[in-house]
Amino acid sequence: MNKNELLKKFGKNVKIERIKKDLTQEQFAELLNVSTNYVACIENGRQNMSLGKILELANTLNINIEKLLKFYE
């Protein structure tokens, strides 16, 4: 797996969990105090994030960070 594939899979996981919480990108961005464009970049695999920001995403979604970092079934 290369970096681009990793970012895309991570972004897909974020999107799945956001939708499960019935949040729009706009609502999620507001909770994170970031722009909607930033959330879109994450979900589209165009935003590389620090572990601290990934933890913040998980906490905002009220899920275990492992759900966002799981790439294989």
Legacy VTK file of the C-alpha trace (Angstrom):
# vtk DataFile Version 3.0
C-alpha trace
ASCII
DATASET POLYDATA
POINTS 73 float
0.000 0.000 0.000
1.328 3.433 -0.861
0.628 6.779 0.815
-2.180 7.744 -1.573
-3.986 4.439 -1.065
-3.613 4.793 2.697
-5.061 8.315 2.696
-7.988 7.226 0.522
-8.799 4.260 2.778
-8.537 6.445 5.878
-10.796 9.047 4.268
-13.351 6.393 3.406
-13.365 5.228 7.027
-13.936 8.808 8.231
-16.807 9.269 5.787
-18.461 5.976 6.795
-18.287 6.853 10.492
-19.510 10.425 9.892
-22.514 9.129 7.949
-23.263 6.549 10.669
-23.517 9.499 13.094
-25.924 11.210 10.664
-23.640 14.231 10.303
-23.214 16.298 7.160
-19.733 17.440 6.206
-20.776 20.925 7.320
-21.924 19.724 10.754
-18.797 17.619 11.222
-16.568 20.527 10.202
-18.285 22.759 12.743
-17.743 20.200 15.517
-14.049 19.986 14.597
-13.749 23.751 14.176
-12.372 23.339 10.641
-13.663 24.227 7.170
-15.999 22.019 5.192
-13.314 21.914 2.505
-10.870 20.401 5.041
-13.356 17.617 5.842
-13.884 16.998 2.117
-10.114 16.768 1.616
-9.844 14.213 4.434
-12.663 12.093 3.023
-11.227 12.251 -0.494
-7.775 11.166 0.653
-6.099 14.491 -0.114
-5.294 15.512 3.479
-2.434 13.959 5.426
-3.160 14.257 9.153
-1.218 14.019 12.384
-2.050 11.302 14.883
-3.292 13.999 17.244
-5.811 15.232 14.676
-6.881 11.649 13.934
-7.513 11.151 17.652
-9.558 14.369 17.665
-11.641 13.021 14.752
-12.266 9.770 16.604
-13.211 11.597 19.793
-15.564 13.917 17.906
-17.256 10.886 16.350
-17.248 9.167 19.755
-15.574 6.061 18.343
-12.403 4.119 19.015
-9.494 5.441 16.938
-8.927 1.891 15.653
-12.120 2.166 13.566
-10.521 4.965 11.577
-7.185 3.180 11.252
-8.520 -0.225 10.221
-7.720 -0.837 6.569
-8.086 -4.605 6.172
-10.956 -6.934 6.920
LINES 1 74
73 0 1 2 3 4 5 6 7 8 9 10 11 12 13 14 15 16 17 18 19 20 21 22 23 24 25 26 27 28 29 30 31 32 33 34 35 36 37 38 39 40 41 42 43 44 45 46 47 48 49 50 51 52 53 54 55 56 57 58 59 60 61 62 63 64 65 66 67 68 69 70 71 72
